Amino acid sequence: MEMEADPPTSEHRTLAMLCHLLSFSGYVVPIPLVNVIAPLVLWSMKKDESPYVDHHGRESINFQLSMVIYAIPCAILTCAFGLGIVLLIALGAFAIVAPIIAAVKANEGNWYEYPLTIRFF
């Protein structure tokens, strides 16, 4: 984790928190992958302002992409055997709880890394 010498400003903490909370736009806007696109847009606009915002934006995008990838085999298992429904429920709960925790940590000024995340960026 890259850490700044100075603590993040209030604005940078807010932007980092928004990177995580924008993933919930997928529950509101019926556009495929908007849970990835919304944080991606904010991150791409603000990543050069602060390493803190860059870190949290990357984390949010990587986590959302990971959730999409993990959901595919769960959906296949659900269709094929009905077994994947338990996995989809667990994955869905994790996809709701983890960004809330990350948003709180980002707003507190902590450098947070999601568990079980594939690092694409």
C-alpha positions in Angstrom: 0.0 0.0 0.0 1.3 3.4 -0.9 0.9 5.9 1.9 1.1 9.7 1.8 3.3 11.5 4.2 0.4 13.8 5.0 -3.0 12.6 6.0 -5.7 12.8 3.3 -7.7 16.0 3.2 -11.4 16.0 4.0 -12.1 16.4 0.2 -9.9 13.4 -0.6 -11.5 11.3 2.1 -15.0 12.2 0.7 -13.9 11.3 -2.9 -12.4 8.0 -1.7 -15.7 7.2 0.2 -17.7 8.0 -2.9 -15.6 5.6 -5.0 -16.9 2.8 -2.8 -20.5 4.1 -2.4 -21.0 4.6 -6.1 -20.9 0.8 -6.5 -24.4 0.8 -5.1 -25.7 2.7 -8.1 -26.0 -0.7 -9.7 -29.0 -1.3 -7.4 -30.7 1.9 -8.5 -29.8 2.3 -12.2 -30.8 -0.6 -14.4 -27.7 -0.5 -16.6 -25.4 -3.5 -16.8 -22.1 -3.0 -15.0 -23.0 0.5 -13.7 -21.6 -0.7 -10.4 -18.2 -0.8 -12.1 -18.7 2.2 -14.5 -19.7 4.7 -11.8 -16.6 4.3 -9.6 -14.5 4.1 -12.7 -15.6 7.5 -14.0 -15.0 9.2 -10.6 -11.6 7.5 -10.2 -10.5 8.4 -13.7 -11.4 12.0 -13.1 -9.8 12.3 -9.7 -7.0 9.8 -9.5 -4.2 12.3 -10.2 -5.3 14.6 -7.3 -4.2 12.2 -4.6 -2.6 8.8 -4.1 -5.3 8.2 -1.5 -8.2 8.7 -4.0 -6.2 6.7 -6.6 -5.8 3.8 -4.1 -9.5 3.7 -3.1 -10.7 4.1 -6.6 -8.6 1.2 -7.7 -9.8 -0.9 -4.8 -13.4 -0.2 -5.5 -13.1 -1.0 -9.2 -11.1 -4.2 -8.6 -13.6 -5.4 -6.0 -16.6 -4.8 -8.3 -14.9 -6.6 -11.2 -14.1 -9.4 -8.9 -17.7 -9.7 -7.8 -18.9 -9.9 -11.4 -16.4 -12.6 -12.1 -17.3 -14.6 -9.0 -21.0 -14.3 -9.8 -20.7 -16.0 -13.2 -19.8 -19.5 -11.9 -22.3 -19.1 -9.1 -25.0 -18.4 -11.6 -24.0 -21.4 -13.7 -24.1 -23.6 -10.6 -27.5 -22.3 -9.8 -28.9 -23.1 -13.3 -27.2 -26.4 -13.5 -27.6 -27.8 -10.0 -29.4 -25.2 -7.8 -26.4 -25.3 -5.6 -25.1 -21.9 -6.6 -28.1 -20.1 -5.0 -26.4 -20.3 -1.6 -23.2 -19.0 -3.0 -25.1 -16.1 -4.8 -26.8 -15.1 -1.6 -23.4 -15.1 0.3 -21.7 -13.2 -2.6 -24.6 -10.7 -2.6 -24.3 -10.1 1.1 -20.6 -9.7 0.8 -21.0 -7.3 -2.1 -23.2 -5.1 0.1 -21.3 -5.2 3.4 -17.7 -4.9 2.0 -18.2 -1.5 0.2 -19.9 -0.1 3.3 -16.9 -1.1 5.5 -14.5 0.3 2.8 -16.5 3.6 2.6 -16.3 4.0 6.4 -12.6 3.3 6.4 -12.0 5.7 3.5 -13.9 8.4 5.3 -11.9 7.8 8.5 -8.7 8.3 6.5 -7.6 4.7 6.5 -6.0 2.9 3.6 -8.3 -0.1 3.0 -8.0 -3.2 0.9 -10.9 -5.5 0.1 -10.5 -9.1 0.9 -10.9 -11.8 -1.9 -10.2 -9.2 -4.6 -8.4 -9.8 -7.9 -6.0 -6.9 -8.5 -6.5 -5.8 -12.2 -5.2 -2.2 -11.7 
